[in-house]
Amino acid sequence: MPVDEGYVTWCERCDWNVDPREPEPEPGRIDALRRRLAHRHGTRLLAELTAAGESARPHRDRVSVLAYALAVLVQGLMLVLVAVAVLLVVVGWETVVQPAVGVILLGAAWALRPRVARLPQEGPVLRRADAPGLFALVDEVAAVVGTRGVDAVVVTAEANAGVSTYGLRGRRVLVLGMGLWEVLGPRQRVALLGHELGHYAHGDTRRTALVGGALRSLAGWMYLLAPRRPRTLLDWVVNAQLALPWATAYAALAGMEHLTLRSSQRAEYLADRSAARAGSSGAAAELLDRLLLTGAIHGELRRESVAAQLSGGRAARDAAEQGLWERLTAFVAAVPDREYERLRRAGARRGHCADSTHPPTHLRRRYVLGGAPQRGAVDLSAERSEVVAAELAPARAVLARTVIRDFAG
């Protein structure tokens, strides 16, 4: 067996030691349900989309309509709860118990109310005037995948990326993690943008304000109503009183999972196809390989932070900030192909256990590499790359300082 210092030693013939990490703890009820549903839909959905080829489109079927109807019911019950709480306070004012119960219900309803998402503040926020080259690239990729661009870009230190909406008008934001962006090549960066923007175009019901809000509300109610370890007779009585409301919240949440998970996984596959269309099939597959390293990237950033802080001097910390992202890029570039293969095999073994909200990476790679190869519609030339890098330079410097000074914690 070949041995690469610093990486897991494993056998490619029998897969010995291919996945040496500690077993995962037993999942909770909802996580276990998600895994079962994801496993049920995984390969079947891949086969369906592969057979459909370029004709595969997001669609609203009866299941999606039922999901929206259940979400409306959940949010409507919240209004009913508020009305009941107000009545208990107003009508039962002469008693002591009814107003107290009403106040408790109002407090619970306020804590679990649907919230308008705010613009994330995890890092520097860029607007169009701050980074016209970056926004022009985002707009070009968005046009290729069939949607519009974003209103803001939030730059963070994480090895991740994502899109969401914020504000009453549903403005769009791209969260761009330098820990991921910096280790990607030009084509892979385009594929990353294609995947994230593809989420806007492919009808993931779980990402809508109505359904997403209902899922968060139900999860909150389950947490609030969950039985506590009984220590006194009063605890037993309270647990008995809350059993039916908790079971109702669980049933509603389980129903929402049944109705939305397939749509969510379908949207992930279609977002991967958008990545291939924008950056190329090969770049989309390489992006998925890089995503296998997110844990290692986080660990390397934390190691940099710890080493700088243990040096004990401000000068050493200032020196560590310089060239941080270049050292991270070199770290990822040195990862041998054999390690990527091990991670792919380990992911195939874990299946949907690692992340039930996304299809397993090996199935996603099979999808983007299957069928007619995509050459990529967006060219991120060396000149454009330099422009984008210059626009991101201030954010890179701020985040390098954040990593060195705060990441160790």
N, C-alpha and C positions, 0 to 999 in steps of 0.2 A: 504494500500500500504506500503510495506517495505521502510524504509528510511535509506539510507547509507550516513552518514555525508561526505560531500565533493563531492558527486555525484548527478546527476540529479534524482529527484523523478518522477516516471512515473507509469502508470497503464498497467500491462501486459495483461489485458483483453480487454481494448478498445484502447490501445496505446496513451492515453492522455499524452501529454508532452514528447513523445518519441523522438522528434526532435525539441528542443526549440531554435535552433540557428536562427540567423537573416536570412531572405530571401536573396538569392544571387542576385547580380545586374544582369540586363539584359545582356546576352552574346552578343559578337560581331557577325558579320555575319558568320565568319568561325567557331567560337566556336559553334554557334547555328546549323550550318550545321553538324559539327562533332557529336553533341548530337543526331540529328535526324538519322544520319547514324548508330551510335552506337546502338540506340534503335531498329532500323530496324533489325540489324544483331544479337543482343544479344541472346535472347532465341532460335532463329532459329539455330544459330551457336552452341550453347550448345547442343541442341537436336541432331544435325548432328554428333558432336564429340562423344557424349555419345553413340549413336547408332553404331558408327565405332569402339569404344573400343580401344584396343591396335593396331588396324590396321590404326588408324588415323595417317597421316603423313603430313609433310609440302609438298606443291606442287606448281609448277609454272603453273598457268592456263593462259588463254588468257587475263584475266584482268591484271595479273602481267606483261605480255609482253607489254600490252598497257601502263602500268605505266612506264616501262623502256623506251618505245618509246617516251612518252611525256616528260620524264626527259631529254632524249637526245636532243629533240627539244628545250626545255627551255635553256639548256646549250649551244646549238648551236646558239640560238638567242643572247645570251650574246656575243659570238664571232662576230656575225654580227654587233651588236651594237658598239663594239670596232672598227671594220673596218670602219663603217660609221663615227664614231667620228674622226678617223684619217684622213679620206678623207675631212671632213669639215675643219679640221685644215690646212691640206696641200694645198688642191685645192682652198679653199676660203680665202687664207691668205691675199689677197688684200682687202678683206672686213673686217668689224669689227664684224658683228653679227655671221657669220658662224664659225670662230675660237672660239668665246666665247661659242657658243652652243656645239661645239665639245669638248672643255675642260670640260664643265659641264657634258657631257655624259661620258667622260673618267673618271671623278671623281666618278660619280655614279657607273660605271662598276667596278672601283677599289674597292669601298666600299662594293659592293655586290658580289665580285668575290668568286668562290668556294675556300674554305680554307682547307688546310690539318690540321686535328685536332692535337692538341698538347697533351702531357701527362698532365693530370690535376694536379694542384699544390695546391689543397685545404687543404692538410695535408701531413704528412710524407709519403714518397714513399719507398716501400719495394721491393727488388729484391729477386731472389731465394737464393742468398748467405746470405741475411739478415734473411730469415724465411723459412728454408727448410721444416720444419714440416707443416707450413701453405700451402706452395706450393704443397707438397705431397698430402695433403688433397684435394686441389683444383684439382689436376691432377686426383685423384681417382674418384672424383665426375664427372669430365668432361668425363672420360672414360665411366662411367655408362650412361650418357645422350647422348653420341655419338658425342663428339667433343674433342678438345684439350684444354689445360689449358691456363693460361694467362702469359704475360711477366712481368707484374708489378701489385702491389696492392697499391692503394692509400687509406690511412686510414684517415677518417674525423670524426668530432664530431656529424654529423647529424644522425637522426633516419631513415636511408635510405640505399640503396645499389643499385648498377647498374654496367653495363658493357658497354664498348665502344671500339673503335679502335683509334689508333693515329699513326702519322708518315706516310711516303710514303709507307712503307712496310706493313701497316695495322697491326701493333702490337696490342696485346690485353691488356686491363687493367680492373681490378676489383676495383671499388670504394666501400669500406667497411666502413659503418658508425658505429662508436662505440655506438652511441645512440640506435641503433637497435641490433647490435651483442651482446652487454653486457646483454640485457634483454631476450635473447633466451636461451633455453636449448640445449644440444648437438644435438639431433635429429632435432630440429628446425633450428639450424645453418647449418646442412647438407642440409636440405630442401631449405634454403635460397640460398646456393651455387648452388644447383640443378636448382632452378628457374632461377637465373641470367645466369648461363652457358648455360641453355637451350635456351636462346635467340640466341646464336650463332648457334644452331643446327636446328632452326625451321623456317627459311625462312621469317623473317619479312622484307618486301621490304622497309619499311620506315626507317630501320636502315642501309641500304646500303649507300655507299658513293655517288652513282649517284642519287638515288631517294631522299635521305635525303638532299643532297646538293641542289637539285632542289626545294624541299619544302622550305628550308631556303631562297633561292634566291627569290622565288615568294613572300614569306611573307615580305621580305625586300623591294621588288618593290612596294607592296601594301602600305607599310608604307610611302615610299618615295613619291609615287604619290597620296596619299590620299588628298582629297580636304581640304583646310583650311577655317576657318571661314572668310567669305568675309567682309572686312571693307572698301575697296576702289574699284574703277572701275577696277584697275589692278588686284586685287584679283579675281574678277569675270572672267576676261579674262583668267588668268592663270588656274583657276579651269576648265573652259570650254575646254582649250587646253589639260589638263591632264585627262579629263573624259574618253576618249576612251582608252588610255594606261592603266589607272587604271582598267577599266572594263575588258580589255583583261587579265591583271594579275590576277584579281579575278576569271575570268572564268577558267583560267589555274589551279589556286590553288584549286578551287572547284572540277575541274576534277580530280586532283591528289588525293584529299581526297576521292572522290567516288571510285577511283581505288585501293587505298591502305588501307583504314581503316579496311575492313573486314579481309585482310591478317594480319594486325597488331593485331586485337583482337584474331584471330585464333592462332597466335604465342603466345599470352599471355596464352591462355588455355593450349597449348601444353607445355609451360614452367612450368605451374603449375603441369602438369602431370610428367614432369621431376623432379620437387621437390618431388613429392610423390614417384617416383621410387628410388630416392637417399635416402630420409630421412624417408619415410613411408607416407601413406595417412593421418594418424592422425597428424603427425608432419607438413605436408603441410597445413592442416586446421588450426592448432594452429598458424602457421606462419601468415596466413591471418588474424587471430584474433589479433595478436600482431600489425600487420600493421594498424589496426583500431585505435591504440593508439599513432600513430606518432605525432599527434598534441599535445596530453597530454604530451608526452615525451619531445617535444620541449619546452612546457610551463614549465615543471619541471626544465629543464636545465637553462632556463632563470631565473626562480625563485631563483635557487642556485646562479647564477651569481649576481643578484640584491642584495640578502641577504648578500653575501660576500662583495660586494662593499660598501653597506650601513654601514657595520661594521666599516669601516674607517681605518683599520689598515692592514699593510702588513702581519703581523703574522696571522691575522684572514683569509686573503685570502689564505695564504700558507696552513693553516689548512683545509680550505674548499676544496682545491685540493685533499687532502688525503681522500680516500674513496668515491670520487664523484660517480664513476661508481657502487660501491656497494650500495650506497644510491639510485641510480636510479633503480637498479635491485630490491631493496626492495619496492620501490614505485610501480613498475609495478606488483610485486608479490602480493601486497595488493589489487589490483583492483578486485572487486567482480565479480563473474560470471554473476550476474544480469546486470552489466554495459556492459559486452561484448554482452549480448543479446540485450540490448537497442541499442548499436551501430550497431549491425547487422540489426535490424529492421529499424533503421534510414537510413542505407545505402540502404536497399531494397526500401524504400520510395523515396529516391533521385534518385535511378536508375543510369543512365548515366550522370546525371547533375553534380556530384561531379568530375568525371574524365572520359572524353569521350575517352581517349586513352587506358583505361583498362576496361575490363568487370566489372560490379559491384561485390563487394566482395561476396555477397550471392550466385550469380551464380557460381563464381569460387569455393566456398566451396562445392556447390552441385556437381560440376564436379569432384573434387579430392576425394570426399567421395562416389561417385557413382561407380557402377561396382565392380569388384573384388578388395578387399583391397590390397594395396601394403605394404609390410613389411619393405622396405628400404634396399638398397644394400650396404650402406656405414655405418660403425660403428665408431662413434667418441667416443672412450673409454675415461675413466677418465685420463689415462696416456697420450693419445694423446692430450686431452684437455689441460692438464697442459703444455705440450710442446708448443702448439700454444699460450697459454696465456703468457708464458714466452717470446716468440718471439714478441708478441704484446705489452708487458709491456712498453718499451720505448715510443711507440706511444701513449699508454693510458695516460702516464704521461704528455706528451707534450700537448695532446688534453684536458686533465683536466685543465691545466693551461690556455689554450685558452678559454675554456668555462667560467671559473671563471673570467677572466680578460676582455673578449671581448663580451660575449654572451648577456649581458644586452642591448647592443646597437642594 
